């Protein structure tokens, strides 16, 4: 399996940012409440360069390897990273073997031009954010 996870960054049990973590490497911070206001979503500053460099490299590696691709999760923060988004949308439209966890508020951006009969849709919520990945892996991967 090749891919990435989005992980919260906590300070005193409060989410202050998010990091992009390849499954085989360390996490890189891409959103934080103290990042500059040049690219902001909600109350976080965003660094889209993380997606354009690390994210694109992960996705290219995944496509070349032919391995199962895990994308946990796709949301609104990365939507200004053009190369990354283009590559991701091509994967979502392809016959590649993948699992994409997409925030509900971002579904129209990521899935807007894809036939809904070609995918199963699960909602990521605050209450299932930490357990959904394991549920989906057990449902789709453990059966293979």
N, C-alpha and C positions, 0 to 999 in steps of 0.2 A: 504494500500500500504506500502511496505517495500522496502528499498533500499538506494541509495546514489547519491550524486552529486559531481562533481569535480568543484570547484570554484576558480577563479583567485584571487591572492593576489596582491593588487595594492599599489604602493608607487608613489605619484605624478602622478597618472593616467597612470603609466607604470606597466606592469605585471612583478613582481619580483619572483613569485612563484605560487604554486597551493596547495589547501587544499582539503582534502577528507571529505565530510560532510554527515554523515548518515541523513536520513530524519527526525529522531526523536532525534538528539543530536547535539552537537557543532562540528565545523570543526577541523580537525587535519592537520597541515602542513606536506606535504610529499615531496614537491619540492621547492627549493629556490635557488636563484643565489649565496647565501652565504653559502649553505650547503657544507660539505667536498666533495672533488672530488672522493671519493671512488666508487661511483655509479653515473655516470653523463649521462644526456640526454640533448643534445643541450647545453645551457649555465646554466643549473640547476643541482645542486646536488640533489640526490634522496634518500629518506629514505624508502626502501621497507618494513620495519617492520610495518609501518602503515597499509599496505594492508594485511600483514600476521596476524595481530592481529585484528584490527577493521574491516577490510574488510571481513575476513573469518567469524568472529562472525556475521556480518550483513547477509551474504549469508546463513549461517546455520540457523539463526533465520527465514529468509524468507522461506527457504525450509520447515521447520517444521510448520510454520504458514499456509502455503498454500495460502498466500496472493499474490497479484500481486507484481512482483519484478521490480523496476526501477533501471537501471544501467546507470547513466549519468556521465561520459562517459568512455568508454574503449579506451585506447590509447597505447602509447609505454612506458610510465614511469613505469608502474606496471609490466612489462613483466619479471622482475627478481624475482618477488615474486611467487615462485613455487607453494606453497599450494593454494594461492589465485587464480592463473591462472588455476590450475587443476580444482578447484571447479567451477570457472566461465565457463570454457569450458564444463563441465558436464551440467551446467544449460542451456547453449546455445544449446546443443544437445538434451535436454530433452523436454518434453511436458509441462513444467512449463509455467505459464502465466507470461510473462515478456516483458519488453521493454529495449533493450540495444542500447545505442547510442555509436557508434564506430567511431573513427577517421578514415578517408580514408586511411591514411598511415599505419594503424594498422589492416586493414580488413583481410589481408592474414594471420596474426598471429591468430586472433580470430575466423575467419570463414573458414579457409583453408580446413578443413575436414568436413564441414557441407553442406548438399544439399541446393543449393541456391533457390530451389523451396519452401523451408520451412520458408522463412522469407522475409520481406519487407526491403529494404535498402534505407536509407536516408543519405546524406552526411552532416557532421558537418563542417562548414566553419567559418572563423573569422566573417563574416557578419551575420550568423544565429545562432551563438553559444548561445546567450542569449535568443533567441526566439524559437528555435527548440523544446525544451522540452514542452513548453506550447502548441505548435501546435500539437505535437504527442499525448499529453494527451487528447486534445480536439478531435482528430481524433479517437483514439482507446479506451479511457476510458469513455468519456462523452456519448458514444453511448450505454453503458452497463447499 
